[in-house]
Amino acid sequence: LGNIRECDAIIHVIRCFDDDNVVREGGAPVDPIADKEIIDTELQLKDLETIEGQMVKQEKMAAAGNKDAKVMVNVLRAYKEVLDKGMNARAVTFDDKEEQQAAHDLFLLTTKPVLYVCNVDETSAKEGNQYSRLIEEIAKQEGAEAMVIAAKTEEDIASLDTYEDKKLFLDELGLEESGVNRLIKKAYNLLNLQTFITAGEMEVKAWTFHKGWKAPQCAGVIHTDFEKGFIRAEVIKYDDYMKYKTEAAVRDAGLLHIEGKEYVVQDGDIMHFRFNV
């Protein structure tokens, strides 16, 4: 659980398939809700342990007049109330900025955004099944994300050597893309992440950034000097590049944009940063 505390989000894989060769503990029938609740309970108990460990200390400090401690006590009590009811801490929201910061500083496990991945059989890889629909409904109630993936199918896809073979296999299953690709997209969305691209003669590379970041911040992802000495960014939209095929053709079409410090970088932008340190 210590490793989970350092993560920004949780991907919770849940069994949603029948298979007599894969037996649950005690020979019990497949029960995705019970499996989910077991993990939830473990995380909730760990969060309660964290809160109770902080409560006495913070209450003493608050009684002595410490303003930050008073804020923290309010946050701890709000979290404890929902956790005692068997709910996840993410059910609590705070409008006050000081309370939001205090809540963040606790690093509770059940405040982290979660993506439920329903592991189904191959025949259910496209639309899911009765098990996955139960989890999807619970996810809606929690304000969480859920998706369907067939792990065995993904193993088969990974074993194929060429893109053409993989595409043919997906077509036979009625799938547009692999579950791994969909999982990556869901995870990026969950974490509010996007990608920009840099391209040169020697290398093309994708860089991850937080949605809403401006050009200098994205330049800093490559190197802090790029952000400090940022002058401008030359930007090509991904769709324009795919249409015209080369940077020169995009430039000739008048679609290479020069952007300054206030430009909000968009997903898929192809960037060339100008800087001076």
N, C-alpha and C positions, 0 to 999 in steps of 0.2 A: 504493500500500500504506500510505502514511502516513495517509490518510483512514480506512482500515479499522482501523488501530490505535486510533483514537478511538471506534470503534463498540462497542456492548455485545454485539452478536450479528451473525452473518453469514447472509444469505439467498443461497444458491448456486443459481442457476437453471441447469438442465441440459437440453439438448435430448434429448427422448425421442419423436421422431416422424420418419417418413419423408417426404421431399418432394424430388423430383428438381430442383425449382427453387431449393432451398436446399442448396447444396453445401458439404460440409466441406472444409477445407484439403487440397489435393492430391487431391480427389475421393474421399477415403476413405469407407467406409461409416459409418453412424451407430454411434457407440460411446460411450454415456453414461459408462461406467466410465472409459475413457481420458480423456474430457473432464474428469471429476471429478479424476482423478489428476494431470492437468496443473496445475490450480489448487492442489491440495493440495501438490504439490511446490514450487511457487513460494512458497507461504506458509511451508512447512517450512524452505526455504533461508533465507528472511528471518529466521525465528526462530533458526536456527542462527547466523546473522550476529550477531544481538543477543546470544546467549549467549556466543559466542566473544569478542565485544567486552567483555563484562563479566567473563569468567572470570579473566583474568590479574590484573586490578585487585582483584577480590574475594579471590582466593587469597593475594595479597600482604598484604592487610589481615587476613585470617584467620590467616596465619602470625605476624602481629604481635600476635595475641591479641584482635582485634576480634570480639566474640560475634555481632553482627549479620551480619558478613561470613561467619562460619562457617556460619550458617544459610543464607545466600544461596548459598554454594558447594555445599551439599548439594542445594539446589533446582536449581541450574544443571546439576549433574552428572546428576541424575535426568531432567531434561528432555532433555539432550544424548543420553542413552542411547537414549531412544525415538525421537528425531528422526533419529539416525544409522541407525535401522532402517527409516526411511521411514514412521514413524507420526506421528500428530498429538500435540501436547503435551497435549491434553485427556485422553489415555490415562493420564496420571499424576495421582494424587490424594495429598493430604497430610493427615494427621490432626493434626499439630502446628499450633497456631494461629500460631506465629511463622513456620513454613514456608509456611502458607497466605497470610499477609500478604506475605511475600517473593515468593511466586509471583504474587500479584496485582499487585505493584509492577512486575513485568517487562512487563506488557501484551503478552504474546505473542499473535500472531495466531491460532495454532492451539489456544489454550486457550479461545477464545471459543465459546459455544454456536452451533451451526449448524443451519439449516433448509434441507434440500434440496428445491427446488421443481422437480418433473418437468414440463416443458412438453410436453404431449402433443397429439395431433390431436383434433378435435372428437368423433369417435366413441369416444374413450378418456377423455373428460372425467369420466365417472362412476366407472369402475372401473380406469382405467389400462391399461397394456399390458405387453408383455414387457420393454420397456426400463425403464419405471418400476419394475417389480417387482425388477429387479436393484439399482436404487438404494435401494429400500425395504429390501431385505435387508442391504445394506451399512450403511445407517443404523442398523438394529437392532444390528448388530455393534458399531458405534461408540457406541451409546447416544445417537444423534442423532435428530432429527425429519425426517420426509419427508412430502410431500404431492403430489397431482396437480393440475395446473391446465392449462387449454387457453387459451393467450394469445389466439389468434384468436377464440375464443368470447367471452372477456372483452371484447375490442374490440367485438364485435357487441352485447353486452349494454350496454356504455357508450354506444353510439350511440342506444339507445332512449330516448325522452323520458319516458315515464311508468312508474310502479311496476307498473301493471297489465300493460303490454307486456313488461316485464322478467320479471315472474312467469310470464306465458304462455310466453315463450321458454324459461325454465328448466324449466317443466313438460314442454315438448315434448322436452327433453333428459333428463328424468328426474332433474333436480337440484333439491335443496331450497333452495339458496342459491348465490350467485355464488362463484367461486373467490377473488375479491378479499376477500370477507367471511371466507371460511375462512382465507385467508392472514393477515388481521389477527388473527383469534382465535388462530391458531397462534403468531404472533409475540408476542402478549401472553403466552401461556402459556410460551413459551420464555424470556421476560424476567421471568417471575413478576410480571406487571402485572395490575391490575384497574382498574375504573372506578367512581367515585361521581358522583352527579348533584346539581347545585344548580338550583333552579327559583324564579323570581320572576315578577312581572307583565311585566317587560320582557325577560327572557332565561332560557332553559334552557341549561345548559352541562354537558358531561361533563368530568371531571377524572381524570387518570391517577395511580395510586399503586401502591406496592409491596405485594403480598399480605402480610398480617400486620400492616400498620401500624395504629396506634390512632388514635382520633378526633382528638386534638390534632395529630398529624403530618399527617393529611389536611387539617386546617384550614390548616396551614402551606403546603400546596400552593397555596391561594388567595392567602394573604398571611401573611407572617411574624407580623404583629400578631395574627392569628387564633389562631395557636399559642401565642404568649406569654400572651395574655389569655384563653385558652379557659376557658369555664365549663361548658358542656354542649352536647350535640348533639340536635336533634330528628330522628328517623330514621323514614322510611317505606320499607318494603320494596317493591321494584319491582312484584312480582306483586300486592301489595295495592293499589297505586295503579292498576294496569291493571284490576283487578276493580272498584274503587269509583269510579274516574275523576277524583275531585277530592280535594284535601287535606282539605276539610271532611268529606266522607263517610268518609274513612279515620279521621279523628279521632273522629267519631261512633261508628264501629265499634270504637273502643278499640284501634286498631292503630298509632297514632302513639306511638313509643317515645322516652322521654327517657334518654339515655345519657351517662355520664361519661367521665373521662379514660382508663379502662381498656378502653373498648369497642373491640373489633377490628372495623374497618369491613369490610363484606362487598361483594362485587361487585354493582353495580347499586343500592346503597343511595341513596335520595334524602335529602340532608342539609340541615339548616338549623343553622348554628353560632351559638351565643350566646357572646359574648366581651366582655371589658372591659379596656381598656389605660389 
